[in-house]
Amino acid sequence: MMDKLQERYLVDDQGNRIGVLLDITAYQQLLDKLEELESLYAFDQAEAAEDEAIPLEEAIAEIEAQKDSSP
């Protein structure tokens, strides 16, 4: 489980929050969780679609290929 975030904020001259600083470990954990959620979302989308079923390994390869080709 991810530890409580210890974020620090960047503020402008008026004190408005304009950015967040995170510990690199917390940042990596967020990225890992995001990737996990993206995979679950893709699975749910594929399951809801009425397309032909494909093997899991092939689906993962397609998802990875789409991520690699994204800007």
Summary of the structure (lengths in Angstrom):
residues: 71
radius of gyration: 17.9
end to end distance: 29.8
largest distance: 55.9
contacts: 122
relative contact order: 0.10
helix: 55%
strand: 13%
